[in-house]
Amino acid sequence: MQRISWDQYFMAQSHLLSLRSTCTRLMVGATIVRDKRIIAGGYNGSVSGSVHCVDEGCYVIDGHCVRTVHAEANALLQCAKFGVPTENADIYVTHFPCLQCSKQLIQSGIRTVYYAEDYKNHPYAIQLFKEAGVQTKKVELNYLAVDTNYKEKEMYVKDLLDKIQDLSDDHKEVKSLIHKAEELFKI
């Protein structure tokens, strides 16, 4: 058995948190970690006790939903609420932080921002991270690492593709199917 890396583990936590999001535009999750221990988590959604975008729709001003508190901010605010220091902690976020969240992360003492997907990466946010000495690292979540049956599925699909290739006269279509399966399953 091969264990997933720490980066994969914490990024998986962030993806799990994103499933709680009440935003209809983008589901984001964030996990704050210090010394390989999770100290806070957040997802994007409305202020506690207020209406949610999934129920009332987004409240958009100048192209931004103002109803939503971002995942990174929610995680930082959870630390503030419970008196948990964020100095020298790291954050794992499903998407590259917006400019405002980037500034908040810098101010809170976050030292590394791990993110799974690029999302409107603002040049000034990138500049600020560099100036502050905050590292940014892309960590794509390997979904095979969280699927406990991935090896069986991979072998099953490979066997199916081999059988299709043996039985088919249309080699172009078969090659297309094989290519798609290889892309999906990284066979």
Disulfide bonds with the S-S distance in Angstrom:
none
